[in-house]
């Protein structure tokens, strides 16, 4: 009877450690400034998103992103 309880506790501990590792890695990715796009503003007010991003120092340029066409932002690419 003791062996199933020990095995169950070991599995529980291993799963807990795996969850902690995953959560800590996801948090680090979310806080990484390289994952955050640098947006210049609304695409409706920016004439050329790609060239404006290049002029701001982003060699890969930029693109308009958003859910709806009326509310798209010009965001530059880091890499």
Phi and psi restraints in degrees (range 20) as a CNS / XPLOR table:
assign (resid 1 and name C) (resid 2 and name N)
       (resid 2 and name CA) (resid 2 and name C) 1.0 -74.3 20.0 2
assign (resid 2 and name N) (resid 2 and name CA)
       (resid 2 and name C) (resid 3 and name N) 1.0 -32.9 20.0 2
assign (resid 2 and name C) (resid 3 and name N)
       (resid 3 and name CA) (resid 3 and name C) 1.0 -62.7 20.0 2
assign (resid 3 and name N) (resid 3 and name CA)
       (resid 3 and name C) (resid 4 and name N) 1.0 -44.1 20.0 2
assign (resid 3 and name C) (resid 4 and name N)
       (resid 4 and name CA) (resid 4 and name C) 1.0 -63.2 20.0 2
assign (resid 4 and name N) (resid 4 and name CA)
       (resid 4 and name C) (resid 5 and name N) 1.0 -35.5 20.0 2
assign (resid 4 and name C) (resid 5 and name N)
       (resid 5 and name CA) (resid 5 and name C) 1.0 -67.5 20.0 2
assign (resid 5 and name N) (resid 5 and name CA)
       (resid 5 and name C) (resid 6 and name N) 1.0 -41.0 20.0 2
assign (resid 5 and name C) (resid 6 and name N)
       (resid 6 and name CA) (resid 6 and name C) 1.0 -65.2 20.0 2
assign (resid 6 and name N) (resid 6 and name CA)
       (resid 6 and name C) (resid 7 and name N) 1.0 -44.4 20.0 2
assign (resid 6 and name C) (resid 7 and name N)
       (resid 7 and name CA) (resid 7 and name C) 1.0 -62.1 20.0 2
assign (resid 7 and name N) (resid 7 and name CA)
       (resid 7 and name C) (resid 8 and name N) 1.0 -41.0 20.0 2
assign (resid 7 and name C) (resid 8 and name N)
       (resid 8 and name CA) (resid 8 and name C) 1.0 -64.0 20.0 2
assign (resid 8 and name N) (resid 8 and name CA)
       (resid 8 and name C) (resid 9 and name N) 1.0 -42.2 20.0 2
assign (resid 8 and name C) (resid 9 and name N)
       (resid 9 and name CA) (resid 9 and name C) 1.0 -66.3 20.0 2
assign (resid 9 and name N) (resid 9 and name CA)
       (resid 9 and name C) (resid 10 and name N) 1.0 -37.6 20.0 2
assign (resid 9 and name C) (resid 10 and name N)
       (resid 10 and name CA) (resid 10 and name C) 1.0 -65.5 20.0 2
assign (resid 10 and name N) (resid 10 and name CA)
       (resid 10 and name C) (resid 11 and name N) 1.0 -43.5 20.0 2
assign (resid 10 and name C) (resid 11 and name N)
       (resid 11 and name CA) (resid 11 and name C) 1.0 -62.5 20.0 2
assign (resid 11 and name N) (resid 11 and name CA)
       (resid 11 and name C) (resid 12 and name N) 1.0 -41.5 20.0 2
assign (resid 11 and name C) (resid 12 and name N)
       (resid 12 and name CA) (resid 12 and name C) 1.0 -62.8 20.0 2
assign (resid 12 and name N) (resid 12 and name CA)
       (resid 12 and name C) (resid 13 and name N) 1.0 -42.7 20.0 2
assign (resid 12 and name C) (resid 13 and name N)
       (resid 13 and name CA) (resid 13 and name C) 1.0 -66.2 20.0 2
assign (resid 13 and name N) (resid 13 and name CA)
       (resid 13 and name C) (resid 14 and name N) 1.0 -41.7 20.0 2
assign (resid 13 and name C) (resid 14 and name N)
       (resid 14 and name CA) (resid 14 and name C) 1.0 -64.3 20.0 2
assign (resid 14 and name N) (resid 14 and name CA)
       (resid 14 and name C) (resid 15 and name N) 1.0 -43.1 20.0 2
assign (resid 14 and name C) (resid 15 and name N)
       (resid 15 and name CA) (resid 15 and name C) 1.0 -64.3 20.0 2
assign (resid 15 and name N) (resid 15 and name CA)
       (resid 15 and name C) (resid 16 and name N) 1.0 -37.5 20.0 2
assign (resid 15 and name C) (resid 16 and name N)
       (resid 16 and name CA) (resid 16 and name C) 1.0 -64.1 20.0 2
assign (resid 16 and name N) (resid 16 and name CA)
       (resid 16 and name C) (resid 17 and name N) 1.0 -42.7 20.0 2
assign (resid 16 and name C) (resid 17 and name N)
       (resid 17 and name CA) (resid 17 and name C) 1.0 -64.9 20.0 2
assign (resid 17 and name N) (resid 17 and name CA)
       (resid 17 and name C) (resid 18 and name N) 1.0 -42.1 20.0 2
assign (resid 17 and name C) (resid 18 and name N)
       (resid 18 and name CA) (resid 18 and name C) 1.0 -61.7 20.0 2
assign (resid 18 and name N) (resid 18 and name CA)
       (resid 18 and name C) (resid 19 and name N) 1.0 -42.6 20.0 2
assign (resid 18 and name C) (resid 19 and name N)
       (resid 19 and name CA) (resid 19 and name C) 1.0 -62.9 20.0 2
assign (resid 19 and name N) (resid 19 and name CA)
       (resid 19 and name C) (resid 20 and name N) 1.0 -42.5 20.0 2
assign (resid 19 and name C) (resid 20 and name N)
       (resid 20 and name CA) (resid 20 and name C) 1.0 -62.9 20.0 2
assign (resid 20 and name N) (resid 20 and name CA)
       (resid 20 and name C) (resid 21 and name N) 1.0 -41.0 20.0 2
assign (resid 20 and name C) (resid 21 and name N)
       (resid 21 and name CA) (resid 21 and name C) 1.0 -63.9 20.0 2
assign (resid 21 and name N) (resid 21 and name CA)
       (resid 21 and name C) (resid 22 and name N) 1.0 -45.0 20.0 2
assign (resid 21 and name C) (resid 22 and name N)
       (resid 22 and name CA) (resid 22 and name C) 1.0 -63.3 20.0 2
assign (resid 22 and name N) (resid 22 and name CA)
       (resid 22 and name C) (resid 23 and name N) 1.0 -43.7 20.0 2
assign (resid 22 and name C) (resid 23 and name N)
       (resid 23 and name CA) (resid 23 and name C) 1.0 -64.7 20.0 2
assign (resid 23 and name N) (resid 23 and name CA)
       (resid 23 and name C) (resid 24 and name N) 1.0 -42.7 20.0 2
assign (resid 23 and name C) (resid 24 and name N)
       (resid 24 and name CA) (resid 24 and name C) 1.0 -67.0 20.0 2
assign (resid 24 and name N) (resid 24 and name CA)
       (resid 24 and name C) (resid 25 and name N) 1.0 -36.3 20.0 2
assign (resid 24 and name C) (resid 25 and name N)
       (resid 25 and name CA) (resid 25 and name C) 1.0 -70.2 20.0 2
assign (resid 25 and name N) (resid 25 and name CA)
       (resid 25 and name C) (resid 26 and name N) 1.0 -39.0 20.0 2
assign (resid 25 and name C) (resid 26 and name N)
       (resid 26 and name CA) (resid 26 and name C) 1.0 -66.0 20.0 2
assign (resid 26 and name N) (resid 26 and name CA)
       (resid 26 and name C) (resid 27 and name N) 1.0 -37.9 20.0 2
assign (resid 26 and name C) (resid 27 and name N)
       (resid 27 and name CA) (resid 27 and name C) 1.0 -64.0 20.0 2
assign (resid 27 and name N) (resid 27 and name CA)
       (resid 27 and name C) (resid 28 and name N) 1.0 -39.8 20.0 2
assign (resid 27 and name C) (resid 28 and name N)
       (resid 28 and name CA) (resid 28 and name C) 1.0 -66.7 20.0 2
assign (resid 28 and name N) (resid 28 and name CA)
       (resid 28 and name C) (resid 29 and name N) 1.0 -38.3 20.0 2
assign (resid 28 and name C) (resid 29 and name N)
       (resid 29 and name CA) (resid 29 and name C) 1.0 -67.4 20.0 2
assign (resid 29 and name N) (resid 29 and name CA)
       (resid 29 and name C) (resid 30 and name N) 1.0 -38.9 20.0 2
assign (resid 29 and name C) (resid 30 and name N)
       (resid 30 and name CA) (resid 30 and name C) 1.0 -68.1 20.0 2
assign (resid 30 and name N) (resid 30 and name CA)
       (resid 30 and name C) (resid 31 and name N) 1.0 -30.8 20.0 2
assign (resid 30 and name C) (resid 31 and name N)
       (resid 31 and name CA) (resid 31 and name C) 1.0 -90.4 20.0 2
assign (resid 31 and name N) (resid 31 and name CA)
       (resid 31 and name C) (resid 32 and name N) 1.0 -5.9 20.0 2
assign (resid 31 and name C) (resid 32 and name N)
       (resid 32 and name CA) (resid 32 and name C) 1.0 -68.6 20.0 2
assign (resid 32 and name N) (resid 32 and name CA)
       (resid 32 and name C) (resid 33 and name N) 1.0 120.3 20.0 2
assign (resid 32 and name C) (resid 33 and name N)
       (resid 33 and name CA) (resid 33 and name C) 1.0 -64.8 20.0 2
assign (resid 33 and name N) (resid 33 and name CA)
       (resid 33 and name C) (resid 34 and name N) 1.0 -19.9 20.0 2
assign (resid 33 and name C) (resid 34 and name N)
       (resid 34 and name CA) (resid 34 and name C) 1.0 -71.7 20.0 2
assign (resid 34 and name N) (resid 34 and name CA)
       (resid 34 and name C) (resid 35 and name N) 1.0 -20.8 20.0 2
assign (resid 34 and name C) (resid 35 and name N)
       (resid 35 and name CA) (resid 35 and name C) 1.0 -86.9 20.0 2
assign (resid 35 and name N) (resid 35 and name CA)
       (resid 35 and name C) (resid 36 and name N) 1.0 -11.1 20.0 2
assign (resid 35 and name C) (resid 36 and name N)
       (resid 36 and name CA) (resid 36 and name C) 1.0 -92.0 20.0 2
assign (resid 36 and name N) (resid 36 and name CA)
       (resid 36 and name C) (resid 37 and name N) 1.0 122.3 20.0 2
assign (resid 36 and name C) (resid 37 and name N)
       (resid 37 and name CA) (resid 37 and name C) 1.0 -72.6 20.0 2
assign (resid 37 and name N) (resid 37 and name CA)
       (resid 37 and name C) (resid 38 and name N) 1.0 146.8 20.0 2
assign (resid 37 and name C) (resid 38 and name N)
       (resid 38 and name CA) (resid 38 and name C) 1.0 -94.7 20.0 2
assign (resid 38 and name N) (resid 38 and name CA)
       (resid 38 and name C) (resid 39 and name N) 1.0 109.4 20.0 2
assign (resid 38 and name C) (resid 39 and name N)
       (resid 39 and name CA) (resid 39 and name C) 1.0 -102.1 20.0 2
assign (resid 39 and name N) (resid 39 and name CA)
       (resid 39 and name C) (resid 40 and name N) 1.0 137.3 20.0 2
assign (resid 39 and name C) (resid 40 and name N)
       (resid 40 and name CA) (resid 40 and name C) 1.0 -90.8 20.0 2
assign (resid 40 and name N) (resid 40 and name CA)
       (resid 40 and name C) (resid 41 and name N) 1.0 -19.8 20.0 2
assign (resid 40 and name C) (resid 41 and name N)
       (resid 41 and name CA) (resid 41 and name C) 1.0 140.9 20.0 2
assign (resid 41 and name N) (resid 41 and name CA)
       (resid 41 and name C) (resid 42 and name N) 1.0 -168.3 20.0 2
assign (resid 41 and name C) (resid 42 and name N)
       (resid 42 and name CA) (resid 42 and name C) 1.0 -68.6 20.0 2
assign (resid 42 and name N) (resid 42 and name CA)
       (resid 42 and name C) (resid 43 and name N) 1.0 137.6 20.0 2
assign (resid 42 and name C) (resid 43 and name N)
       (resid 43 and name CA) (resid 43 and name C) 1.0 -65.5 20.0 2
assign (resid 43 and name N) (resid 43 and name CA)
       (resid 43 and name C) (resid 44 and name N) 1.0 -22.4 20.0 2
assign (resid 43 and name C) (resid 44 and name N)
       (resid 44 and name CA) (resid 44 and name C) 1.0 -69.8 20.0 2
assign (resid 44 and name N) (resid 44 and name CA)
       (resid 44 and name C) (resid 45 and name N) 1.0 -21.9 20.0 2
assign (resid 44 and name C) (resid 45 and name N)
       (resid 45 and name CA) (resid 45 and name C) 1.0 -101.8 20.0 2
assign (resid 45 and name N) (resid 45 and name CA)
       (resid 45 and name C) (resid 46 and name N) 1.0 -9.0 20.0 2
assign (resid 45 and name C) (resid 46 and name N)
       (resid 46 and name CA) (resid 46 and name C) 1.0 -105.8 20.0 2
assign (resid 46 and name N) (resid 46 and name CA)
       (resid 46 and name C) (resid 47 and name N) 1.0 126.9 20.0 2
assign (resid 46 and name C) (resid 47 and name N)
       (resid 47 and name CA) (resid 47 and name C) 1.0 -69.1 20.0 2
assign (resid 47 and name N) (resid 47 and name CA)
       (resid 47 and name C) (resid 48 and name N) 1.0 -48.3 20.0 2
assign (resid 47 and name C) (resid 48 and name N)
       (resid 48 and name CA) (resid 48 and name C) 1.0 -138.8 20.0 2
assign (resid 48 and name N) (resid 48 and name CA)
       (resid 48 and name C) (resid 49 and name N) 1.0 100.4 20.0 2
assign (resid 48 and name C) (resid 49 and name N)
       (resid 49 and name CA) (resid 49 and name C) 1.0 -59.9 20.0 2
assign (resid 49 and name N) (resid 49 and name CA)
       (resid 49 and name C) (resid 50 and name N) 1.0 -47.2 20.0 2
assign (resid 49 and name C) (resid 50 and name N)
       (resid 50 and name CA) (resid 50 and name C) 1.0 -58.9 20.0 2
assign (resid 50 and name N) (resid 50 and name CA)
       (resid 50 and name C) (resid 51 and name N) 1.0 -51.1 20.0 2
assign (resid 50 and name C) (resid 51 and name N)
       (resid 51 and name CA) (resid 51 and name C) 1.0 -70.8 20.0 2
assign (resid 51 and name N) (resid 51 and name CA)
       (resid 51 and name C) (resid 52 and name N) 1.0 -33.6 20.0 2
assign (resid 51 and name C) (resid 52 and name N)
       (resid 52 and name CA) (resid 52 and name C) 1.0 -65.6 20.0 2
assign (resid 52 and name N) (resid 52 and name CA)
       (resid 52 and name C) (resid 53 and name N) 1.0 -37.3 20.0 2
assign (resid 52 and name C) (resid 53 and name N)
       (resid 53 and name CA) (resid 53 and name C) 1.0 -68.0 20.0 2
assign (resid 53 and name N) (resid 53 and name CA)
       (resid 53 and name C) (resid 54 and name N) 1.0 -39.8 20.0 2
assign (resid 53 and name C) (resid 54 and name N)
       (resid 54 and name CA) (resid 54 and name C) 1.0 -61.6 20.0 2
assign (resid 54 and name N) (resid 54 and name CA)
       (resid 54 and name C) (resid 55 and name N) 1.0 -42.0 20.0 2
assign (resid 54 and name C) (resid 55 and name N)
       (resid 55 and name CA) (resid 55 and name C) 1.0 -65.4 20.0 2
assign (resid 55 and name N) (resid 55 and name CA)
       (resid 55 and name C) (resid 56 and name N) 1.0 -26.4 20.0 2
assign (resid 55 and name C) (resid 56 and name N)
       (resid 56 and name CA) (resid 56 and name C) 1.0 -83.4 20.0 2
assign (resid 56 and name N) (resid 56 and name CA)
       (resid 56 and name C) (resid 57 and name N) 1.0 -3.5 20.0 2
assign (resid 56 and name C) (resid 57 and name N)
       (resid 57 and name CA) (resid 57 and name C) 1.0 104.2 20.0 2
assign (resid 57 and name N) (resid 57 and name CA)
       (resid 57 and name C) (resid 58 and name N) 1.0 16.3 20.0 2
assign (resid 57 and name C) (resid 58 and name N)
       (resid 58 and name CA) (resid 58 and name C) 1.0 -106.6 20.0 2
assign (resid 58 and name N) (resid 58 and name CA)
       (resid 58 and name C) (resid 59 and name N) 1.0 98.0 20.0 2
assign (resid 58 and name C) (resid 59 and name N)
       (resid 59 and name CA) (resid 59 and name C) 1.0 -63.2 20.0 2
assign (resid 59 and name N) (resid 59 and name CA)
       (resid 59 and name C) (resid 60 and name N) 1.0 -22.2 20.0 2
assign (resid 59 and name C) (resid 60 and name N)
       (resid 60 and name CA) (resid 60 and name C) 1.0 -87.8 20.0 2
assign (resid 60 and name N) (resid 60 and name CA)
       (resid 60 and name C) (resid 61 and name N) 1.0 3.4 20.0 2
assign (resid 60 and name C) (resid 61 and name N)
       (resid 61 and name CA) (resid 61 and name C) 1.0 75.8 20.0 2
assign (resid 61 and name N) (resid 61 and name CA)
       (resid 61 and name C) (resid 62 and name N) 1.0 -153.1 20.0 2
assign (resid 61 and name C) (resid 62 and name N)
       (resid 62 and name CA) (resid 62 and name C) 1.0 -154.4 20.0 2
assign (resid 62 and name N) (resid 62 and name CA)
       (resid 62 and name C) (resid 63 and name N) 1.0 174.0 20.0 2
assign (resid 62 and name C) (resid 63 and name N)
       (resid 63 and name CA) (resid 63 and name C) 1.0 -148.8 20.0 2
assign (resid 63 and name N) (resid 63 and name CA)
       (resid 63 and name C) (resid 64 and name N) 1.0 158.0 20.0 2
assign (resid 63 and name C) (resid 64 and name N)
       (resid 64 and name CA) (resid 64 and name C) 1.0 -84.4 20.0 2
assign (resid 64 and name N) (resid 64 and name CA)
       (resid 64 and name C) (resid 65 and name N) 1.0 125.8 20.0 2
assign (resid 64 and name C) (resid 65 and name N)
       (resid 65 and name CA) (resid 65 and name C) 1.0 -127.4 20.0 2
assign (resid 65 and name N) (resid 65 and name CA)
       (resid 65 and name C) (resid 66 and name N) 1.0 151.5 20.0 2
assign (resid 65 and name C) (resid 66 and name N)
       (resid 66 and name CA) (resid 66 and name C) 1.0 161.7 20.0 2
assign (resid 66 and name N) (resid 66 and name CA)
       (resid 66 and name C) (resid 67 and name N) 1.0 173.6 20.0 2
assign (resid 66 and name C) (resid 67 and name N)
       (resid 67 and name CA) (resid 67 and name C) 1.0 -87.0 20.0 2
assign (resid 67 and name N) (resid 67 and name CA)
       (resid 67 and name C) (resid 68 and name N) 1.0 -44.1 20.0 2
assign (resid 67 and name C) (resid 68 and name N)
       (resid 68 and name CA) (resid 68 and name C) 1.0 -114.5 20.0 2
assign (resid 68 and name N) (resid 68 and name CA)
       (resid 68 and name C) (resid 69 and name N) 1.0 147.8 20.0 2
assign (resid 68 and name C) (resid 69 and name N)
       (resid 69 and name CA) (resid 69 and name C) 1.0 -59.1 20.0 2
assign (resid 69 and name N) (resid 69 and name CA)
       (resid 69 and name C) (resid 70 and name N) 1.0 -34.7 20.0 2
assign (resid 69 and name C) (resid 70 and name N)
       (resid 70 and name CA) (resid 70 and name C) 1.0 -72.7 20.0 2
assign (resid 70 and name N) (resid 70 and name CA)
       (resid 70 and name C) (resid 71 and name N) 1.0 -20.5 20.0 2
assign (resid 70 and name C) (resid 71 and name N)
       (resid 71 and name CA) (resid 71 and name C) 1.0 -123.9 20.0 2
assign (resid 71 and name N) (resid 71 and name CA)
       (resid 71 and name C) (resid 72 and name N) 1.0 53.7 20.0 2
assign (resid 71 and name C) (resid 72 and name N)
       (resid 72 and name CA) (resid 72 and name C) 1.0 -100.0 20.0 2
assign (resid 72 and name N) (resid 72 and name CA)
       (resid 72 and name C) (resid 73 and name N) 1.0 141.3 20.0 2
assign (resid 72 and name C) (resid 73 and name N)
       (resid 73 and name CA) (resid 73 and name C) 1.0 -111.7 20.0 2
assign (resid 73 and name N) (resid 73 and name CA)
       (resid 73 and name C) (resid 74 and name N) 1.0 146.9 20.0 2
assign (resid 73 and name C) (resid 74 and name N)
       (resid 74 and name CA) (resid 74 and name C) 1.0 -84.5 20.0 2
assign (resid 74 and name N) (resid 74 and name CA)
       (resid 74 and name C) (resid 75 and name N) 1.0 111.4 20.0 2
assign (resid 74 and name C) (resid 75 and name N)
       (resid 75 and name CA) (resid 75 and name C) 1.0 -119.6 20.0 2
assign (resid 75 and name N) (resid 75 and name CA)
       (resid 75 and name C) (resid 76 and name N) 1.0 134.4 20.0 2
assign (resid 75 and name C) (resid 76 and name N)
       (resid 76 and name CA) (resid 76 and name C) 1.0 -88.6 20.0 2
assign (resid 76 and name N) (resid 76 and name CA)
       (resid 76 and name C) (resid 77 and name N) 1.0 152.0 20.0 2
assign (resid 76 and name C) (resid 77 and name N)
       (resid 77 and name CA) (resid 77 and name C) 1.0 -95.6 20.0 2
assign (resid 77 and name N) (resid 77 and name CA)
       (resid 77 and name C) (resid 78 and name N) 1.0 129.0 20.0 2
assign (resid 77 and name C) (resid 78 and name N)
       (resid 78 and name CA) (resid 78 and name C) 1.0 -74.2 20.0 2
assign (resid 78 and name N) (resid 78 and name CA)
       (resid 78 and name C) (resid 79 and name N) 1.0 -45.2 20.0 2
